[in-house]
Amino acid sequence: MNVQQLLWGDTREEATIPLYEPVLALLPIIASLTITSWALSQRVGYIVTGTTLVAVSAYGLFHPEIRLQFESVFLVLLGGYWLGLLAHYAVAPHTDLLQYIVATPLAVGALVVVLPTLITGREQTFTMGLTLVGVVLAVIGIGMLLHELQTSADLYQSVGGSVLGIEGLRTASLFETPSDYGFVMMVGSLAALYTVLARRGVVWLGALGLCLVGFLLSEGNAAFVGFTAGAVLLVSGFDRRFGVLGIGLAIVGVAAVTRLGHVGAVMETTLLTRVDQWVASLERLAQDPLLGIGFADTAAEIGESRGPQNSYIYPLLNTGLIAGNLYLGALVYALGQGIRTRWTPWTAFVVGLTVAIFLYMGFESLFFGGFSPASITLGLCLGLLLYSPDADGPVTELRSKFQVR
């Protein structure tokens, strides 16, 4: 083994697409970071992210060598949900609702249809890019924390809280809240874990360690739960014995943080607060089960300080049981399609990352069709779950480009 292999691992990748395409696929995720960052206003972030999605969609649509797939069942389910949004807007127009009506088709086109074609064929390149994003954010977060510790002044928002009961260690990096930072670091850490197992190399092992340190300092409890389950699924794609080992390590880790009192503290504070919000949301939904409450002030409607903070109750509460269940059905269908495919390291990564996001969604409110990092990554995962590079099916007449499965 030469020095280059020792540092960077196995650099050979059976690439079937140009190098720049997985870089293009990273752009929507990177652009979405501006929405939840304190460095830019949300309006600027939305413009940057929306423009990036339009540009990526145009590239995939007009590139003569790219064949785009449409998963018909998924589109029917999500299309029914979208029609429900239109019906809601006809009854009670709302600015947030109009944004989702416009953004959801764009998200489907860019994230579900185009981006998987830009990744499949250079999967390792894509995960290396995600890893580097995580490394940069971790370095910034650690640097901000060290700067904060050098003075008694509060220099940064959401920096300096407790981590596992130890005061002064929490950081949010470029984000307004540690939970947003925790989600991105969950994604970066899973990507780093996949890269290490696929390529080896001291550099990528160090990147994984740095991502995990940055992730730990976020104390994003929902992201911790997601990462644990996602990592077990991911490693099982390389060797099922790794999966068994991962389960064992997860049990030991949970036991350790329970002994430290962290699990009990989270259950007494964060979890119980969310349970109250979930119950209040379901009670409010019971009053208008067919159409829900629309996109009014959710917190005011349920009598809580915040909304339901649950991405499964949230769509039901806002759109009602019909449209909400069509939306949730589309998510479940996509996951089922991904699980049904041949279990490879890449499949395990995609399914593991999706399961991690689904678990995170149980404690935070987000919609597919939004432009936040969590919504963008969710959309990409749905596309990767549904994409099949070897699929055979009828091709429409539009330049023999679109394949319906």
N, C-alpha and C positions, 0 to 999 in steps of 0.2 A: 504494500500500500504506500503510495507516494504522499508527499506533503499536502498536495491539493486535495486528494481524497480524504486525508485525515481531517482537514479543515472543513471542507465543503461537502463531504460525503460523495455518494454516487451521483455524478453530474449528468449521467446519461438518462435521457427521457425520450420515449418514443413519441416525438412531437409530430402531429398531423396538421397543425395550424400555425400561422405566423406568430412570432414571439409577442408582437404588439397587441394581439387580440385579448389575451388574458389581462393585460395591463388596462385595456379599454374596459374590461369587465369590472376592474377594481374602481374605476372612476366614480360610478354612482355611490358606492359605499363611502369613498373618501369625501365626495361632495356632501353627503348627508351628515357628516360630522359637523359641518358648519351650522346646522340647525340647532343642535343642542350645546354648542360651544358658547362661552361667554365672550369670545373674541369678536363675534359678528352678531348683528341683529338677526332675529328669526326670519324677517322678510327677505334679507339678502340670502340667507341660507336656503330658503324655499326657491328663490329665483335660480340660484346656482344649481341646486339639485334637479329642479324641473328642466332646466336647460340641458343638463348632462343626460337626463333620461331621454329627452327628445333627440339629442345628437346620437346617442347609442342606438335608439330605435331606427333612425334614418340610415345609419351605417348598415345595420342588419337587413333593412328592407331593400336597399338599393345595391348592396354588394352582390355581384352576379354569381358568385360561387357559394354563397351561404344558402342552405335550405332550412327553412324555418318550420317547426312542428307546432301543431295545435292539438291539444288533448281535448277531444270533444266533450267528454263527460264533465271534466273540470270546468270548461267554459260554459256549459249549460248551467251548472250549479252556481258559478260565480255570476253568470249573466242574469240568472233569476234574482240574485241578491241585488245586482245593480239596478234592475228594473224596479225593485222595491225601493231603492234610494230615489229613483225618479218619482215614484208614487208619493213618497213622503214629501218631496220638494213641491209637488203639485198641491198638496194639502197644506203644508206649513213650510214655506221657503225659509232657508237658514244659510248663512254664509259658510259655516263649516260643512254643511251637507253638500253645498254646491262644489266645494273644493274636492270632496271625495268623489262626487259624480264625475268631475273632470279628470281627477288624478288616477282613479282606479283603472280605466282602460289604458292609460299611459303606462302604469305600473305593470299591467299584464303584458303589454307589448314589449317593453324594455326588459323587465326582470324575468318573466316566465318564458317568453318566446325567444328573445334575442340573446340574452347573456349566456344561457347554457351552451349555445353554439360557439361562443367565444372562449369558453373554458375547456370544454371536452376536447382532449387532444394535447393539452398542456396543463393538466391538473396541478402538478407540482409547482409550476411557475405561479399559478394563481394562489396557492396556499403559502408559497414563499412571500408573495406580495402582502397577503393578509398578516403574515407573521411580522414582516417589517413594519407595517402600520401599528401593530400591537407594541413592538419594541420602541418605536418613536414615542408613542403615547405614554408608555411606562417610564421612559427616561424623563420625559417632561414632567410627569406626575411626581416622580421621586425627586427631581430637581426642585420643583415647587415646594415639596414637603421639607427638604433640607433648608431651603431659603426661609421658610416659615419658622423652622426650629431655631434659626440663628437670631431671631428677634422676638420680643414679647408682643409686637404689634400683629394685628390680624391682616396679613397681606393679601390673602386669597380667600374667596368664598368657598365654603365646604371643605377646607383643608385644615387638618389638625384634630379631627375627632378620634374616637377610640376604635381600635381594631382588636377583636377578641378580648375585650376588656382592658387593653393597654391604651392609655390616653396618648393623644398627640401623633398618631401614626396614619390616620386616614387621609387620603388624597382623592381629588376628582380630576386631576390633570386638566385638560382643556375644556372640561364639561361643567355645566352649571350644577349638576348633582352627582354624587358618587354612584348612584344607581345606573345612570347613563354610562358612566365610565366603566362600571362593572360589567355591563352588557358587552361593550366593545372589547374589553379585555377577555371576557369569556370566549368570544369568537376568535380573537387573536391567539389565545392559549390553545384552543382546540386545533386551530390551523398549525400552530407551532408543533404540537404533539404529532399531528399527521406528518408534517415535514420531517421531523426527526426520525420517525419510524420508517418513512419511505426512502430517505436519503442518507441517514446517519450524519456524521460530521460534527466536529467540535463546535463550529460556529452556530449551527442550528440547535445544538444542545444548550449552548449558552443563551441563545435567543429564547428558547423555551423557559429556561430558568428565570430570565429577566421578565418575560411575560407573566409568569406565575407570581413573581414577587409583586409586580404592579397590580395584578389581579387581586391578590390577597389584601393589598393596601386600600382597595376600593371598599372592602367589606360589603359587597353587593350580595346579600344573602340569597335572593332569588337566583342570581347568576351562579352562585356557588352550587346550589341544588342542580341547576341545569348542567353545569360543567361536569359534575360528578357522574350523572347518568350518561351524558354525551361521551365522556371519556371512556367509560366501560364499553359502550357500543363501538366506539372508534377502534380501540385496541383489539377487539374481537375480530375485526376484519383482517388483521395481520396474522393472528393466531388465536384460536378459541381459548387456548390456555391463558393467554393474556387477559381475556375477558373474565375468566374465573379469578385470576390474580387481582384484576381491577376491582371486582366485587369485594374481595377480601380487604383490599386497601381502603375501599370506600367505607366499609363497616368499621374498620379501625379508626379512620378519620372522624366519622360521626361520633364514635364512642369517645374519642379524645376531646372534641369540642364540646360534647355534652358534659364531660367531667369538668371542663373549664367553666361551665355555667353558661356558655354562649347560647346553646340551643334553648335552654329554659328562658333566658332573657328575651330572646327573639319571640318565643311563643307568648310570653306575657305582655309584650309590647306590640311589635309589628304585626304578628299573626292575628292576635285578638282584635286589633283595630281593623284589619282587613276583613275578618269574619263579620264584624258589625256592619261594614260597608256592603258585603255580599248579601247579608240577610236583608238589609234595608233596600238594596237594589231589587232583589227577588220579590219583596213585598210590594214595591212600586210597580214592577212588571205585572204582577197579578191584577193590578187595577186596569191595565191596558195591554193585555197579552197579545192581541192581534197586530197592533201597529207600534207598540212601545211608546216611548215618550218623545220620539224624534230627536233632534239634536239641540235640545234646549240645555239650560244650565243643569248638568247632571247632578252635581253636588247639592244644589238647592232642591231638586226634585226628590232626592232620597233623604234629605235632611241631615247630610253629613258635611264635614269640612272639605272632603274630596269625593271624586267619583268612585265607582266600584273597585278600581284597581284590580281588575280581572278581565283578561281579554276574551273570555268566553261568555261571561255575563254581560259585558259591555255591549257587544253587538245585539244581543237579545233585548236588552233594555232599550237601546236606541232605536232599533228597527223593527222589533216585534218578533214573534216566534217563527213566522213564515220566512221572512227575508233573513233573519238571524240564523235559523237552522240551515238554510241554503248556503250561507257563508261558511258556517262551521263544517258543513258537509263537504264543501270544496277542500278545506284544509285536511280533513280526515282522509278524503279520497286520495289526495296527493301523497300523504304519508304512506297509505296502503300501497300505492303503486311503487313507491320507492322501496318498501320492504320486500315486495314480491320479486324484485329483480335479483340477479345473481349477486351473492354476497362477496364483494371484493373490498380491498382496502378503501377505494374511493367511495363505493356505495356505503360502507360503514361510516366514513367521515360525513357524508351528506346526511344520512339518517341520524347519526349521532348529533350533528349540529342542529338538525331540525327538532329532534326530541329535546335538546337543551333549550332551544328557543320556546318550544311549546310549554315546557315547565316554567320557564321565566314568565311566559304570558299568563300563567295562573296567578301571578302576584303583581302584574303591571297592566295598564290599559294601553293597547295599541291596536290599530287596524291595518290590515293589508290595504294598500292604496295610500297610506301615509308616506311622508318623506323622511321620517326620522331614521337613524341608523338601524333601529330594531325592525321597523317596517320594511325598509329596503332589503335588509338581510333575510327577513322572512320571505319576501317575494322571490329573491334569488334562490333560496332553498326549495321553494315550491317548484320553481322551474327546473332545478337540477333533479328533483325527485321524479318529475314527469318526463324528462328528456330521455330519449332512447336513440343513440346514434345509429343503431342497426334496424330501426323500425321500418317496416314496409307497409305502405298504405296508399290509397288513392291520392293523386296529386292534382291540385286545381290548375286551371288554365293560366293563372297569372304568372307567366314566365316560368312555369314548372317549378315554382319556388316554394310554395307552401304545402306542407304535408299534414294531412288530417289523420289523427290516430283514433 
